[in-house]
Structure formats: C-alpha cells, structure tokens
Amino acid sequence: MEAYSMDQRRRVIAACDAGKKTKEVATIFGVSPAWVRRLKQHRRQRGDIMPGNGGGSRGRKIDRQRLAELVSQQPHATLVELRERLGVAVTPWAICKALRELKLTYKKSRSTPPSRTDRTSPNSGPAGV
C-alpha cells in the first residue's frame, strides 16, 4: 500500500485546521477517520506530516555470520538462548526468520518418551504382518 501524497496530506490538514470534524474531513477526502486522526497526531508529535519510512531495519540487527557460528557451536540452543548470546533486543521470531534466511533448520528433537499406548508414526512395513 502506498502512502498518501503530500498534496492530499496538506489538504486534509488544512481542512482540519479550518475547523472541520475528523469524520467530515475523512468523508470529503475519501480516507478513513483513523488515518486523519493519525495524521493529526503525527503532526502534533513530530511537527510535520511526512509519511513514515515504512518500518524498521527488517531484522538487520542480527549478525547473520555470528548467528551461524553460534548454531554450529551449540546446535541445540533455543531461540531465546541464541538471542541472549547475540546480545540483541529482538524477538525469538526474528531469530527464527534469520535462521531460515541462512537455510539453517531449527527443529528441536522430541524430548518426550515414545507413547506406550499407540504409535506416533505410521508403520513402514506391510499391513497385517
């Protein structure tokens, strides 16, 4: 989705400054009332109406080479442990995505004992033997 043009932003703010209500401005310009409120809030907080940059660094906080080294040193480390060793403030999901980009699988082996009541995977042999 593309950001609204600066011309439209200026017209919306001008209408708000002229005393029109948020819903009225939204109807006039074909935008949502929530967007008009956010635009006004953006101007109050930052002093301008320029569109944002569209997000953060997209996981570039994570040193991919260092992450690969950590995984090779301790392949059974959890995502949280890897994050702590990297010393970055990211979510475990960000670590998971970085591992995928490196084509490193992250699948813990099951730590639970096998079921005593039923098989957990299909038999590979022929049926009825």
N, C-alpha and C positions, 0 to 999 in steps of 0.2 A: 504494500500500500504506500502510495506516495504522499508526502507532506503537502498540506495546502499551500498555495502560492503566497508570497509575501503581500501581493496586492490584495488578495482576499483577507488575509490576516489584518491588514491595515483597515480595510473597510469594516470588518467585524468589530474591531476595537473602537473605531470611530463611532459606530452605531451604539456601542455600549457607553462610550463617553458622552454621547448625546442624550443619554438617559433612558434608552430603550431597555426593556427587561430581557434577561437571558433567553427565555423561550421564544420571545418575539424575534430577537436577532437570529436565533437558530433557524426559525421558520423562513425568515426573509432570505437568508443566505444558503439554505439547504444543507445545514450541518446539524450535528447533534447538540443539544443543550449542554451535555457533558463536555464536549470539545470547547464550546465557548467559555465555560467555567474554567477549564484547564488553561486556556489561552490567557484569560484574565489573571489567573493565579500565577502563571509563568511570568507575566509582566510584573506583577507585584514582587515576586521573589527575585527575579533576575534583572529586571529593568529593561527587558527587550521582548520582542515577540518572534524571534528567530526560531526555526524548527530545531529540535534536538538532533544529536548526531546518530540516533538510531540504535543505541545500545552500547554495551561495554566492549571490552577487549576480546570477547568471544573465546575465553579460555587461554589466552596467551600468557597468563600469569604463570602457567605451569611450564617448567623447563622440561621439554619432552625427552631430551637426552638424559637428563638426571633421573627422570621417572623410569626410563628403560633400564638404567643402571640399578636402580633400587629394586625393580622387579626381578632382574637377573640375580641379584644378591639374595633376595628373600621372596621367592615366587608365591608363597602362601600368605603374604601380608594382606591385611584387609585394606579397603579403600581409605578408611579413616587413618590407619597406620601409615599408609603411603603419603597421605596429605600431611600428617604431622612431620614425617621425615623430610618432606619437601619444604615445610615451613611456609606454606601459602594459605591464605584465607579464601578457600574455595569450598564448594560443596562436594560431598563424595561423588555425586553425579558428574561433576566436572572432571574428576579424576577418571571416572569410568569412560567418559567420552574421549579423553586424551589417550587412554589405553586402546580404545577402538581405532583411533586415528593412527596409532603406532602398530596396528594389527596384532596387538597382544591380547589374547583372550583372558578374560577374568571370570573363571568359573571355579568356585570352590568345590572340592570333593566333598561328598556327603560325610558328615561326621556321625550320623546316626547308624546304629547297627541294623542289619537287614531284618525285615519283617519275619516274625516267626509264624504268622498266620496265613500269609499269602505272598506270592511272588510279586516283586515290584516291577519286573520287566518280563516281556513275553519269552517263552521257552524257544530256544533256537532249533530244537530238534523236531522231528515229525510228531504229529499228534497221535495219541493212543499207544505210545510205546512205553 
